[in-house]
Every structure is written in structure tokens, then in C-alpha cells.
Amino acid sequence: MSISLSQSLVQFVEQYKLEHDYKSRSQVIETALQLLQTQELEKAYAEAAKEVDLGWDITIADGLSDETW
């Protein structure tokens, strides 16, 4: 795979690599993409948490405590 970056991003990646003891620019970019992926997953989980499942709410309010199980 090959990517094109602006000169300012190339300089940032290089500086970050040096400051954080990364072995390569690719390693810096991989880390950045993993962070971006994590951010997207967090957004998806937050959206899913907003969904209301009335059936589940009724089930968990059935009066049984954890000790019952």
C-alpha cells in the first residue's frame, strides 16, 4: 500500500516517530489508524447504548436480584 501525505503531515509523522521511539513512519501511521478505529467503535457503542429496549428494561426490573441466580 502506498499513501500520499502533505509535507506538513510527513514532518509531523517523522517528528512523532523520533520523539516516541517508533521504528518507522509506518508504525506511527498504524498507531494513528488504530486510534481512529477505536474512536469509531466508541461512537458506535455510544449510539447503540442510546437505543432503548423496552423488553430488556422490563426483564431487568422483574424483582430478581443477582443472588437469586
C-alpha positions in Angstrom: 0.0 0.0 0.0 1.1 3.5 -0.7 -0.3 6.7 0.6 0.3 10.4 -0.1 0.6 12.9 2.7 1.1 16.7 2.7 4.6 17.8 3.6 3.4 19.1 7.0 1.9 15.6 7.9 5.1 13.9 6.8 7.1 16.2 9.1 4.6 15.5 11.9 4.9 11.8 11.4 8.7 12.0 11.4 8.9 14.2 14.4 6.4 11.9 16.3 8.5 8.9 15.3 11.6 10.4 16.8 10.0 11.7 19.9 8.2 8.5 20.8 10.9 6.0 19.7 8.9 4.4 16.9 10.9 2.3 14.5 9.3 3.6 11.3 6.8 6.0 9.9 4.5 3.1 9.1 4.4 2.2 12.7 3.3 5.8 13.6 0.6 5.7 10.9 -0.6 2.3 12.0 -0.9 3.6 15.6 -2.9 6.6 14.4 -5.2 4.4 12.4 -5.8 2.1 15.3 -6.7 5.1 17.4 -9.1 6.3 14.7 -10.7 2.8 14.6 -11.1 2.8 18.4 -12.7 6.2 18.2 -15.2 5.0 15.6 -16.0 1.9 17.7 -16.6 4.1 20.7 -19.0 6.2 18.7 -20.9 3.1 17.5 -21.1 1.7 21.1 -22.4 5.1 22.3 -25.1 5.1 19.6 -26.1 1.5 20.4 -26.3 2.4 24.1 -28.8 5.1 23.3 -31.2 2.6 21.8 -33.9 1.7 24.3 -35.0 -1.9 24.5 -38.2 -1.8 26.5 -38.4 -5.6 26.8 -34.9 -5.6 28.4 -35.9 -2.9 30.8 -38.9 -4.9 31.9 -36.8 -8.1 32.3 -34.2 -6.5 34.5 -36.9 -4.9 36.6 -38.5 -8.3 37.4 -37.5 -8.1 41.1 -34.9 -10.8 41.0 -31.6 -9.9 42.4 -28.2 -11.2 41.3 -28.2 -13.5 44.3 -31.3 -15.3 43.0 -29.3 -16.6 40.1 
